[in-house]
Amino acid sequence: MTGPGEYSAPAGWYPDPDGAPGMVRWWNGVTWSDVTTPAGPGVAVHSAPGTAATLAPARPVTYEPAGAPPPRRTGLAWGIGLGVLGLVLVVVLALLVGKGGGGASSDGPARTEDPPIASGPAFPPGTVRIIDQAAGIAYPYLGDGWFEFDLGPMSETTETAGQYFITQEQTPVGVFIAQCTSGPLAPEFGYAGPGSLAATLEQVVDSARVNYYPAPNEQEVLRDEELTVDGAPAHLVEFNLRWDIEGYDATGERAALLLIDVGRAQPALLYLSIPNTHAELYGVIDQVIASVDVL
């Protein structure tokens, strides 16, 4: 319901209350979001929603399309579709190998605890991107079902922008979420330039593991490597966590933390984390990392 004093204009695109010419901003029916886009073909713009235009503008992070808006689909449905397609391919390949007469053998048993991860182009042209001006990076918005991150700042960053969705409404310590967030690294981690990326990120990973996951847990590091992201030096740590604790639907999570030297006093931190209740979305992690731009 609409609370006292709140405007009840329907959700939709309206002229940007910040006054940016040619831009429209998404009104969610209660308040302005951070989602903006140029007015144009395919964007149904409503007339200004009266008193809604007087609300405070959203935070500096914006979501901007690189071209025509992509087809709307839920992140969960997309992940499930990819998982089903991958499973079909695996079954077909297994049948073909079985008919081949056993001339070749695998190097070891296949991993079965995780779903197949899709390959190919990560995001189509025109995918909306999250522009995190504070951190100095941009990366894809993952579509319907993902919401603007509004859970407050994280300990590892001075500001936090990005997207998330709730995977469990109630745990022993509150909600449990999947997230893709970013922000400038907090200065207390003592970043000292590109040569300290790996050592600094090790501290950040330890901090996140303590702050956001059930304990005790076991860690399996999947990637710990130097990267170049849009021409900038970076370091990536990607890992699985596993636990067995009452009160949690998930028994583990895949996470990736990417630290990028963007030429500022503090590097940008990109943090992705998906519980294994939604393991069909694991492939999104590497796809996002491969699509990061430095502003």
KOLRO-170025 format. One record per residue (C-alpha): z negated, y negated, x negated. Coordinates in steps of 0.5 Angstrom, whole numbers, padded with zeros to 4 digits, always signed. Example, Ala and Ser with C-alpha at 12.3 -4.5 7.8 and 13.67 -1.06 7.14 Angstrom:
// KOLRO-170025
-0016+0009-0025-0014+0002-0027
END
This chain:
// KOLRO-170025
+0000+0000+0000+0001-0007-0002-0006-0011-0004-0008-0018-0001-0004-0023-0004+0001-0019-0007+0009-0019-0005+0012-0014-0002+0019-0015-0004+0023-0008-0004+0024-0005-0011+0030-0007-0015+0034-0012-0019+0033-0019-0019+0034-0025-0023+0030-0025-0029+0024-0030-0028+0024-0031-0035+0030-0035-0034+0035-0032-0038+0042-0033-0036+0046-0027-0033+0040-0022-0034+0036-0019-0029+0029-0015-0029+0027-0009-0025+0022-0011-0020+0018-0004-0018+0015-0007-0011+0009-0009-0014+0010-0013-0021+0015-0014-0026+0017-0009-0031+0019-0009-0038+0026-0007-0036+0032-0012-0036+0040-0011-0036+0046-0016-0036+0048-0017-0029+0055-0014-0028+0059-0008-0025+0054-0003-0022+0048-0007-0022+0046-0009-0015+0042-0015-0015+0037-0018-0010+0036-0025-0008+0030-0027-0012+0023-0024-0009+0020-0030-0007+0013-0031-0010+0014-0025-0014+0018-0029-0019+0012-0033-0021+0008-0027-0024+0007-0027-0031+0013-0024-0035+0013-0017-0038+0011-0016-0045+0016-0018-0051+0019-0010-0051+0025-0010-0047+0030-0004-0045+0037-0006-0046+0043-0002-0045+0049-0002-0050+0054-0001-0045+0055+0001-0038+0048+0004-0035+0048+0012-0036+0048+0017-0030+0041+0017-0027+0037+0024-0028+0030+0026-0029+0028+0027-0036+0025+0034-0034+0031+0036-0030+0035+0035-0036+0030+0039-0041+0030+0045-0036+0038+0044-0035+0039+0044-0043+0034+0050-0043+0038+0054-0038+0044+0053-0042+0041+0055-0049+0038+0061-0046+0045+0063-0043+0048+0062-0050+0043+0066-0053+0044+0072-0049+0051+0072-0049+0051+0072-0057+0046+0077-0057+0051+0082-0053+0056+0080-0058+0052+0082-0064+0050+0088-0060+0057+0090-0059+0059+0089-0066+0056+0096-0069+0050+0093-0073+0054+0091-0079+0050+0085-0081+0042+0084-0080+0038+0078-0079+0033+0076-0084+0027+0077-0080+0025+0077-0073+0027+0071-0068+0022+0066-0066+0021+0067-0059+0015+0062-0057+0019+0056-0057+0025+0055-0052+0032+0054-0055+0034+0047-0057+0040+0044-0055+0045+0041-0060+0051+0036-0060+0051+0029-0058+0044+0026-0057+0045+0021-0052+0052+0018-0049+0055+0011-0050+0051+0006-0046+0044+0010-0046+0039+0004-0045+0035+0003-0051+0027+0001-0052+0027-0006-0056+0021-0006-0060+0021-0013-0063+0014-0013-0065+0015-0006-0069+0022-0008-0071+0026-0002-0068+0030+0001-0062+0031+0008-0059+0033+0011-0053+0030+0010-0046+0029+0018-0044+0031+0016-0037+0028+0017-0030+0021+0021-0030+0019+0017-0036+0015+0010-0035+0013+0004-0039+0007+0006-0043+0001+0002-0040-0005+0006-0043-0007+0001-0048-0006+0000-0055-0007+0006-0060-0011+0006-0066-0006+0007-0071-0002+0001-0068-0003-0006-0067+0001-0006-0061+0004-0001-0057+0011+0000-0053+0015+0005-0051+0015+0011-0045+0011+0017-0043+0009+0021-0037+0003+0025-0034+0003+0032-0035-0004+0034-0033-0008+0029-0028-0015+0031-0030-0017+0034-0037-0024+0034-0040-0023+0027-0043-0018+0024-0038-0010+0025-0037-0006+0029-0041+0001+0026-0043+0008+0027-0046+0010+0020-0050+0015+0017-0054+0012+0010-0057+0012+0005-0062+0009-0001-0066+0007-0004-0072+0002+0000-0076-0005-0002-0076-0007-0006-0083-0013-0001-0084-0008+0004-0087-0007+0000-0093+0001+0001-0093+0003-0001-0100+0011-0001-0099+0016+0004-0099+0013+0008-0105+0007+0009-0100+0010+0012-0094+0008+0019-0095+0001+0018-0097+0000+0013-0091+0003+0017-0086-0001+0023-0088-0007+0019-0086-0004+0017-0079-0002+0024-0078-0010+0026-0079-0012+0020-0075-0007+0022-0069-0010+0029-0069-0017+0027-0069-0016+0022-0063-0011+0025-0058-0012+0033-0059-0017+0038-0057-0021+0041-0062-0021+0045-0066-0014+0046-0066-0009+0049-0071-0003+0046-0075+0004+0048-0077+0008+0043-0080+0015+0044-0079+0018+0038-0083+0015+0033-0088+0020+0029-0091+0023+0023-0093+0029+0020-0089+0033+0014-0089+0033+0011-0082+0039+0006-0081+0039+0004-0088+0031+0003-0088+0027+0008-0092+0022+0012-0088+0018+0019-0088+0017+0024-0082+0012+0029-0081+0013+0034-0075+0009+0039-0073+0006+0044-0068-0001+0044-0066-0005+0050-0062-0011+0051-0059-0015+0055-0054-0020+0050-0050-0022+0051-0043-0020+0045-0038-0013+0044-0041-0006+0047-0038-0003+0046-0045-0005+0051-0051-0001+0047-0056+0004+0041-0057+0009+0039-0061+0009+0032-0065+0013+0028-0070+0011+0021-0073+0016+0017-0076+0014+0011-0081+0020+0006-0083+0019+0001-0088+0023-0005-0084+0022-0010-0089+0016-0013-0086+0009-0013-0088+0007-0007-0084+0012-0001-0083+0014+0001-0076+0011+0007-0073+0015+0012-0068+0010+0017-0065+0013+0023-0060+0009+0028-0057+0010+0033-0052+0005+0039-0049+0008+0046-0049+0007+0046-0042+0014+0042-0042+0017+0045-0048+0024+0045-0046+0024+0038-0048+0022+0039-0055+0029+0038-0057+0029+0031-0055+0024+0029-0061+0029+0030-0066+0035+0027-0062+0030+0021-0061+0029+0021-0069+0036+0021-0070+0038+0015-0066+0033+0010-0068+0036+0003-0070+0032-0002-0075+0033-0009-0072
END
